[in-house]
C-alpha cells in the first residue's frame, strides 16, 4: 500500500470555484473508472483543529508506488490532467501546499 497525501489551503475568495472543480473531479472519477483504475481509495478531509486552519487534506491510496507512477504517466498525456492539477492550482495559497508519499512502516 502507498498513500499520496496532499494538503493545501484554498484562498478565501476562491472557495466556491475550488468546490466546483473538486465536485467535477469526483464526478469524473465515477464516470471514468478505467482511466483511474490504479486508485484504490480517495478521501478528502477539512482540517478543523491545528495549523493551518481550514486546510484540505487529500489522501489517495494505491497498491504500490509503481501503480501511482503508471497513473501519473497516463494522466500527464491527457487533457484531463490540466483540469485535475493545473486549473485548481491558482486557487490555492501556494505557501501551504505540501505533498508526500507514505508507505507502511512496520
LINLIN-V613708 format. One record per residue. PHI is phi in whole degrees, 0 to 359 (none if undefined). OMEGA is omega in whole degrees, 0 to 359 (none if undefined). Layout:
PHI;OMEGA / PHI;OMEGA
This chain:
none;176 / 226;177 / 244;170 / 258;183 / 243;179 / 235;179 / 225;178 / 200;173 / 245;179 / 277;176 / 300;185 / 309;184 / 284;183 / 249;186 / 300;182 / 292;178 / 298;178 / 298;178 / 300;179 / 301;181 / 294;180 / 291;176 / 296;177 / 302;180 / 298;179 / 296;176 / 296;179 / 299;179 / 300;181 / 296;182 / 276;185 / 229;185 / 298;181 / 289;180 / 297;184 / 245;187 / 299;182 / 287;180 / 284;178 / 273;175 / 201;178 / 219;180 / 226;176 / 237;179 / 227;172 / 251;181 / 287;182 / 252;179 / 217;180 / 109;184 / 235;2 / 278;180 / 296;178 / 82;181 / 294;173 / 259;177 / 240;179 / 243;180 / 240;179 / 245;182 / 257;175 / 234;175 / 290;183 / 205;176 / 295;178 / 299;177 / 298;178 / 298;181 / 293;177 / 299;179 / 297;179 / 302;179 / 295;180 / 298;183 / 291;181 / 292;180 / 266;185 / 251;180 / 294;179 / 297;182 / 301;178 / 301;182 / 287;180 / 296;192 / 248;187 / 277;182 / 294;180 / 285;187 / 305;180 / 293;179 / 278;184 / 262;172 / 285;187 / 303;182 / 289;182 / 254;185 / 282;173 / 226;176 / 216;178 / 212;178 / 241;184 / 238;172 / 232;178 / 303;183 / 270;182 / 237;none
